[in-house]
Amino acid sequence: MRAGSRHALLLYRLTALVLIGLLACAQAAELTPLESQKIQYLIAAVEGLSGAEFVRNGTGYPAKEAANHLRLKLKNAGSRVRTAEDFIRNCASVSSVSGKPYQIRFSDGHVVTAEAFLRQKLTEFPEP
């Protein structure tokens, strides 16, 4: 391959990457302030669980660690999350590694799926 052809190919790929990045940013901007508040409310609900464990792939994690994990998954989800429902479905219900449902084990021993817990919390969100 000639040097000029390699340069043109590199420039083409770089331009494509920039355009993809811009599109991703534009789509990520579609999260409305209200939906963002709902998602932050849900993450705070997990983070505030006293004495409970967030069970992921069979291992229990403290609430603070669980909240940080959900924040990371939200950040990595990009345009797949436009609503709190999307967040629950795409970030907070199942492990993307194993496909196993996330669970919450409360201090009294009872266990619920993270999805059920978050859907209930979403119904309690104080609408403005």
C-alpha positions in Angstrom: 0.0 0.0 0.0 1.4 3.4 -0.9 2.0 6.0 1.8 -0.6 8.3 0.3 -3.2 5.5 0.4 -2.4 4.7 4.0 -2.7 8.4 4.9 -6.1 8.7 3.2 -7.3 5.5 4.9 -6.1 6.8 8.3 -7.8 10.1 7.7 -11.0 8.3 6.7 -11.0 6.2 9.8 -10.3 9.1 12.1 -13.2 11.1 10.5 -15.5 8.1 11.0 -14.5 7.8 14.6 -15.1 11.5 15.2 -18.5 11.3 13.6 -19.5 8.2 15.6 -18.4 10.0 18.8 -20.5 13.1 17.9 -23.5 10.9 17.3 -23.1 9.1 20.6 -22.8 12.4 22.4 -25.9 13.7 20.7 -27.9 10.6 21.6 -26.7 10.6 25.2 -28.0 14.2 25.4 -31.5 12.9 24.9 -31.7 12.0 28.7 -34.1 14.6 30.0 -33.4 16.3 33.3 -36.5 14.6 34.9 -35.3 11.1 33.7 -31.8 11.9 35.0 -33.3 12.8 38.4 -35.3 9.6 38.5 -32.1 7.6 37.8 -30.1 9.4 40.4 -33.0 8.8 42.8 -32.9 5.0 42.1 -29.1 4.9 42.5 -29.4 6.8 45.8 -32.1 4.3 47.0 -29.6 1.5 46.5 -26.8 3.4 48.1 -28.9 4.2 51.1 -29.7 0.5 51.9 -28.6 0.0 55.4 -27.4 -3.5 56.3 -28.4 -4.9 52.9 -26.2 -6.5 50.3 -26.4 -6.1 46.5 -25.9 -9.6 45.1 -24.1 -9.7 41.8 -23.0 -13.0 40.2 -23.5 -14.7 43.5 -21.4 -12.3 45.6 -22.8 -9.7 48.0 -21.6 -6.2 47.8 -22.1 -3.2 50.2 -24.7 -0.6 49.1 -22.0 2.0 48.3 -20.1 -0.4 46.0 -23.4 -1.4 44.3 -24.3 2.3 43.7 -20.8 2.9 42.2 -21.2 -0.2 40.0 -24.6 1.1 38.7 -23.1 4.5 38.0 -20.4 2.9 35.9 -22.9 0.8 34.0 -25.0 3.9 33.4 -22.0 5.8 32.1 -21.1 2.9 29.8 -24.7 2.4 28.5 -24.7 5.6 26.4 -27.7 6.0 24.2 -29.3 2.7 25.5 -30.6 4.7 28.5 -33.0 7.5 27.8 -35.4 6.8 30.7 -35.4 5.4 34.2 -37.1 2.3 32.8 -34.2 1.9 30.4 -31.8 2.2 33.3 -33.6 -0.5 35.2 -33.8 -2.8 32.2 -30.3 -2.2 30.7 -28.1 -1.4 33.7 -29.7 -2.4 37.0 -31.5 -5.8 36.6 -29.0 -8.4 35.3 -25.3 -8.9 35.0 -24.0 -8.3 31.6 -21.3 -10.8 32.3 -23.3 -13.8 33.4 -26.9 -12.8 32.6 -27.9 -13.6 36.2 -30.4 -11.2 37.8 -29.1 -8.8 40.4 -30.7 -9.3 43.9 -30.9 -7.4 47.1 -30.5 -9.3 50.3 -31.9 -7.3 53.3 -30.6 -7.5 56.8 -33.6 -9.7 57.9 -32.6 -12.3 55.2 -35.3 -11.7 52.6 -34.2 -11.3 49.0 -35.8 -9.5 46.1 -34.6 -8.9 42.6 -33.0 -5.5 42.1 -35.5 -5.0 39.2 -38.5 -5.4 41.5 -36.9 -3.2 44.2 -36.1 -0.4 41.7 -39.5 -0.6 40.0 -41.1 -0.2 43.4 -38.8 2.8 44.2 -39.6 4.4 40.8 -43.3 4.4 41.8 -42.3 6.3 44.9 -40.4 9.0 43.0 -41.8 12.4 44.0 -42.9 13.9 40.7 -42.4 17.6 40.5 
